[in-house]
Amino acid sequence: MTIEAYLEAIKERLVTDPMVTRFDVIRERSTLIDGYLRARPELVDDSQLEFSEYMQRSPTGEIAVITYSYHWTDAANQFITHWDNTPHFPDLPRFPDHMHDGATGEVRPGQPMSIFTALDAIAGRSR
């Protein structure tokens, strides 16, 4: 897969996901070997997910999300959850992947994420 194809797959998901009502691309760039996307989807419950991903393409054509941040807020702009892999909690299991819980203020171990898994996580919590 190319970086351009990966970025198009993200936008296709945002266009076709019934949970997403609209989205704005804030910044996008791509080369043959890496890319970046920052966007702000609005969801059917009027919450928002501002996110950014920096990805790289391996010599075998695989796309890896290198750094990510997904910040989910409710309709009143109150923080719900934030997933990222900024290396600022080295003592957590599965470092650097972690999540910030808006309800408790806790930072918990996370897992590697992409916009696809973030949207799936939100859909799972919205049911």
SULHUSUL-V268267 format. One record per pair of residues at least 6 apart in sequence whose ideal C-beta (glycine too) atoms are under 6 Angstrom apart, sorted by sequence separation. I is the first residue (numbers start at 0). J is the second residue. D is the distance in Angstrom with one decimal. If there is no record, write none. Layout:
i;j;d
I;J;D
I;J;D
//
This chain:
i;j;d
13;19;5.2
41;47;5.4
56;62;5.7
72;78;5.6
73;79;5.7
91;97;5.4
28;35;5.1
99;106;5.4
40;48;5.2
54;62;5.4
55;63;5.6
71;79;4.6
13;22;4.7
27;36;5.1
71;80;4.9
86;95;4.1
88;97;5.3
97;106;5.6
98;107;5.4
39;49;4.7
54;64;5.1
55;65;5.5
26;37;4.5
70;81;4.8
84;95;4.5
98;109;4.5
25;37;4.4
52;64;5.3
53;65;5.1
84;96;5.0
97;109;4.4
53;66;4.6
69;82;4.6
96;109;3.9
24;38;4.9
37;51;4.1
96;110;5.5
52;67;5.0
68;83;4.3
93;108;4.5
96;111;5.6
22;38;5.4
23;39;5.0
36;52;5.5
82;98;4.8
92;108;4.4
51;68;5.1
67;84;5.8
91;108;4.9
22;40;3.9
35;53;5.0
80;98;6.0
81;99;4.2
88;106;5.8
50;69;4.4
21;41;5.2
34;54;5.3
19;40;4.8
20;41;5.1
49;70;4.8
80;101;6.0
33;55;4.6
79;101;4.8
6;29;5.8
20;43;5.7
48;71;4.9
78;101;3.8
18;42;5.4
32;56;5.4
18;43;5.6
47;72;5.4
3;29;5.2
2;29;4.5
13;40;5.6
46;73;4.9
82;109;5.7
6;34;5.8
46;74;6.0
45;74;3.6
6;36;5.8
82;112;5.1
2;34;3.9
67;112;5.4
69;117;4.2
64;113;5.0
2;56;5.4
5;62;4.6
0;60;5.9
0;62;5.4
50;114;5.8
18;122;5.7
9;114;5.4
//
